[in-house]
Amino acid sequence: MKESNNKHYRILAVDDDSIILDLYKRILSPDNRLPAMPSFEVKCCTQGDQAVDAVKISLEENTPYAVAFLDLNMPPGPDGQWTADEIHRRDPGINIVMVTGYRSTENDSLQTPSNFSDKLLYLQKPFHPQEIIQFSTALSTKWQAERQLLNLHSELESLVEKRTAELLESNKLLKNEIENRKQIQLELEQSFENLKKVMDATIQAIGLTVEKRDPYTSGHQMRVAKLTRAIAETIGLSEDQIEGVYVAASIHDIGKISLPAEILSKPIKLTEIEISLIQAHAQAGYDILKGIDFPWPIADIILQHHERMDGSGYPLGLAGDRITIEARIISVADVVETMSSHRPYRPSMGIDKALEEITRHSGTLYDADVVTACLKIFNEQSFEFSN
C-alpha cells in the first residue's frame, strides 16, 4: 500500500445493489475529502464469496483492508454473516461493519460471532454519508494502531524485553506520521471548526473501542470526562485548557486496547503480573497518541493520569508540580468514578466512600486544590454521574 502526503487506507464494500456500491465510492472519493480525513481506496464486490476472494488476494499481496462494509442480505449468494465469518477467519485484523435494514440486531435471528465481537459493528440502512466517513476514518485509525501494536499485544506477558524494541520501532513509525501530517496541519489552521467535528467523532469511536473490550466499565471514560470538566471549570482553568482536559479524559484509558480482554473483565483478584500489565496502559496510551498533533498535550496527560502527588504513582513516579494540572484533575475524577461504580470483582463502594478517599489523601496522593473543587461540586452543586 503506497502512501503520499496523507495516510492511505483500503476499504472493502460488499453489496448486491450497484447503486449502494457507487454511493460508497462517491462518499469516500478523494474529491470529497474533509480536513483531517485520510485518503481511501474503495474495492467493491457484489457477492460474499467475491469479497472473501478479495481479502485472500489482499493478504497475498500485502495490501490488507482496514474496514469492510458488508450488506446483510445478498441473494442469491452467501449472506453477510457467512461473509463476515470467512473474512475474519482469513484476516482477524480487519474491522467489519454489517450494513442492515433490520431495526435491531439483538432480538432478530442475527447471531454475532462471539470470537471477534470487538471487530464487528452494525450500521442501519439507510445510512448518512457522514456515518460512512466517520466509521471509515475512526476504524482505519484504530486498524493502524492495532497493526503497530500487534507484536507487542501477542507477546506482552512473556517478552518484556522484546516489547521495548517493538515500541522503539513504533516510535519511528509515529515520527514518520508527524511528517505525513504537516500538510494537514495547514488545513487545521484554516478550518478548525470543520476539523473539530471530525476529531470529536474519532475520539468517540476510540472511546467506544476501549469500552467494547471492557464492557463492565462501559461509559467510564465519558463519566470521568464529565467530572473532569466540572473540576477544571471550578478551579478556573482557561476555556482552551478545559477543552483539552475533557478530550484527554474521554480517551484516558485508550492504552487498554493493548490488554487481553479476559484480564479487563476478570471477576476475581488479579495476579501481580496482570496488575503490572494493566499499569502499562498509561505508557501504551502515550505511545499510541504521541505522534498525533493535537492542540493540547493529550499524550503527556494520559501518560501521567496515574501519577500521585507524593511520587508513589506510575509509570514515571512524578511528584508535585511535575505532574500536569490536567493529569492531576483526571486522577481525582478517575478515582471517584471508579470507586462509586460497579466492577466485575466488587460492587460499588458508593460516592460517599469515594469522596472520603480523596479527602483522606488530599495533599499526599491527590492535589489539594483539585480535591477541594471536587468536594464543592458534589456538596454544593449536587453533581451526579449520568449513564
N, C-alpha and C positions, 0 to 999 in steps of 0.2 A: 504494500500500500504506500503510495507516494504522498509526500507532504509538500505543501507550498508554504506561504506565509502563515497559514492558519491550519489548525488540526483538520484532518480529513477522515471521515468515518463512512463505513459501508452499511447500508440499510437494506433489509430484505422485506419486500411487500408481497403478500400472497392473498389473492382474491380471485374468484371466478368471474368477477364483474370488471371488464376492461375500463369502465368509467371510473371506478374506485381506484384502480391502479394508476390511471392518468392523474387523478387527484393527488395521490401520494407524490408523484413526480413534480407536479406544479408547486405543492406546498413546500417541498424540500429543495426546490431548484435553486442554484446559486444566484439566479436573477432576483429571487425574493428574500435574500438573506437579511436578517436583522443584525444590529450591532451585537457582538459577542456570540453570535450564532455560528457554530462550526460549519465547515463545508461537508456536504453529504453526497454520496454516490448511491443511487437507488437502483436495486435489481428487482424486477417484477416477475412473478410466477403466477399462473392461473390455477394450478393444482398442487396438492400437498406433496405428491411424490416428486414433482419437479423441484419444489423447494428443498426437499431432502437431498436431492442430487446436487443442487446449487451449493448447499452447505458443505457437502463432501468435497466438491471441487475447490471451494474457497480454502479449505484446510490443506488440501494437497498443494495449492499454490501459495500458501502462507498469506492469504488476504482475507482473514476471517471477517464475519459480520458482527457488528456491535449490537444491533437491535433487529428483531424480526416482528413484523406486524402480520398476524395470521387471522384470516376470516374463519369463523367457526364452522360454517356450512359451505361446502364447495362441491356440490354434485357435478358429475357422477363419481368423482374420485374420493379419496380419504378425507375425513373431516379435519378440522383444525386441532382437535385434541390428539388424534393419532399423529398428525404432523408435528405438534409440539413435542410429543414423546420422542419421536425419531430424531428430530433436530437436536434436542438436548442430549440424547444418547451419544451423538457424534461430536457435539460441541457444547460442553457444560458451561462455557463462559458466556454464551450469547444470552441477551435479555429478550424475553418473549412477551409480546403484548397480544392477547387474544381479543380480537375485534368482533363483537357480537351484538345482535339486535335484541337479545334477551334482556329483560329488565333486572334480573337478579342472577347471580352465579352460585348462590348458596342453597336455594330451595329447588332449583330445577334439576335436571338429570346430569348436569355437568359435573365432572369429577376432576378436581385439580390434582395432578401428580404430586404426592407428598415429598418425593425425593428432590424436587427442585422448586418448591413453593416460593423461595426467595427470588427466583428468576422469572416467575410467571405473573403478569399483571393483566387486568381486564379493562377494555375501553368499549363503551356502548355506542352503537350507531343510532342516529347519525352523529358523527364527531365533528368538532370545530377544528379548523386548521391550526389554531393556536395549541390545541391539545397534542396534535402530532408533532409540532415544533418543540413543545416542552418535553414530551416523552423522549423524542429523539435526542435533544440536547442533554437532558439530565441523565438518561440511561447510557448515552455514549461516554459522558464524563465518568460515570460510575464504572463502566466497562474498562476505560483506560486505566483508572486507579487500580481496579482488581487485577488487570494484567501485570501492572508494575509490582503488585504485592503478592502475586501468585506463589512464587517460590518461598517467600517469607511465611505466608499463611500455612503452607503444607509442611514446613519443617520447623515451625516456631518452637515446639516443645523439646525437640532433641538436638537442634543445630543452632545454638545461640551464637556461636562464633560466625557461622555462615550468614546468619541474619545481618550482622554488621556489614559484611561485604555486599550483600544484596541492597541494603539501604544506601550504601555509597553509590552503587550503580543507579538506584532510583533517583538519588540527588542529581546525578549527571543528566538524567532524562528531564528532571524538573527544571534544571538550569536552561536546557535547550527549549523547554516550554516557555520560559520567560522571554527568550529571544523571539520565539514564534508569535508571541502576543504583543510585541511592540506596536505593530500596526493597529491592533485592536485598541491599544491604549489611546491612540489619536482619536478613534471614534468615541471612546469613553468620554473624553473632554468635550466633544461636540454634541453628544446626545446622552446625557447622564440619565434622564428620566426613562428613556427607552431601555437603556441598559439595566436600570434598577428592576424593571418588571421581569426581564429575563433572569437576572441574578436571584431575585426573590423566588421565582419558580424553581430554579435549580437548587437553592438552599432547602426548599420544602421537600423536593424529591430526595435530596441527600438525607435529610432527617427521617423521611419515611423509609428509606433503605435501611438505616440503622435499626429502626423500630421493627421492621419486618423480621430482622434476625433476633430481636429481643422483645417478643410480643408482650411479656409480662410488665415491661416498663413503657408500654405504648403511651405516647403523649408526654413522657417525662421531659424531653428537651424543650418542648414548647411551654410547658408549665414553668420550668426553670427560667426560660426566656421572659415570660410574663412578669415573674417576681423580680428578675434582674433589672428589667426596665423600670419597674416601680422604685427599686432601691436607687438606681442611678439618677432618677428624677429627684428623689428626696434629698440626696446628698449634693445636688446641684451640678452635676456634670453638664457639659455643653450638649446641644442637640446632636452634633456630629458624634460625640463620644457615646451618647445614649443609643444612637442607631447602630454604631459599631459593636457595642457590648451586647445588644439584642441579637444581632446576626451571629456573633460568636457563641452565645448561649444556645441559639437554635440548633447548632450543629456541634456542640462541645463534646459529644461522645462519638463523633464520626470514626475515631480510631477503633471502635469496637467492631468495625467491619472486618478487621483482621483476625478476630477471635472466633473459635469454633462455636456454633450456635448452642451446642449442648452445655457449654460452660456458662453462657449467658443466662440460660433458663434452668440451671441445676437447682433442684429444690432442697438440697442439703448443704452442709458446710463445705466450703471449698478447701482443697489442699493448698499447701504452700506454693507449689508450682503453679496451680491455677490462679492463685491470688497474684503472683508475680506476672503472669500473662495478662490478667485484667489491668494491672497497674501500668502495663506497657501501652495501654490505649492512648494515653496523653501524648507520648512520643510518636506513636503511629499516626495520630491525628495531625500533629505538626508536620510530619513527613509528607502526608497526603496534600496538605494545603499550602505549604510554604512557597511553592512555586507559582501560586495564583496571586495576581496583583490586585488584591482587594484595596479599597480606600482606607482600610483600617488594619492594624497588626493582628489579624484574626489568628494566624498560625501561632504567634507567640502567646496570645491569650489562652488558646486551647492547650498549649504545652504546659502552662502554669496553673491551670484551674484546680489542681490538687496539691499545690504548694501551701504551706502553712506559715503563719507569721513568725513562729519560733524556729523555723528551719526544719521541722520534722516531716514535711510533706515530700512529694515525689513529682517528677523524676530527678530534679536538679538540686533539691534541698535548699531552695532560695528562702530568704527570710526578709521580713520587714518591707521597706520601700523598694527592694529589688524585685518584688512581685508587682506587676502592673495593677493599677486600681481596678481595671476591668476584670482581671482574674480573681482579685480578692472579692469582688461582688459576686461573681459566678460561684465561687466556692461556698459562700454562705447560702445562696439561693439553692444550690445543688444539695447541700446537707439538709436544709429544711424540707425540700420537696421529697427527698429520698426517705427520710425518717417518717414523714407523715403519709407515705404511700405504701400500699401492699407490695411485697416482694415474694417470689416463689419460696424462699427459705424462711420467711417470717411474716406475720400480719403487720398492719400499720401500727406504728407507735403513737400516732396522733400528733396534732400540731403543737399541743402544749409541751410534749416531751422534746419536740424539735426546737422550740423556742428556748426551752430550758437548757438544751445542749449548747446552743450558740451563746447564751448568756453566761453560762459557767466558764466557757473558754474564750470569752471576749478579751482581746488584747494578747492572748497567748497563741491560740490556733487561728483565730479569726480577727480581722481588722475591727477595732472597737467602733469606729465611726459607721462602718457598714452594718455592724450588729445593731447599733442604736437606731439606724434608719429602718432596718428590717422590723424591729420590735414596734416602732412607731406605725409602720404600715399595717401591721396586724392588729395592734391595740387601739389605734386612733382612727384608722381609715377602713377598718373591717375588711381587709384584703382576703380574698378567697381564691383558691386554685379552681380553674374551670377545666372540665374534661375535654 
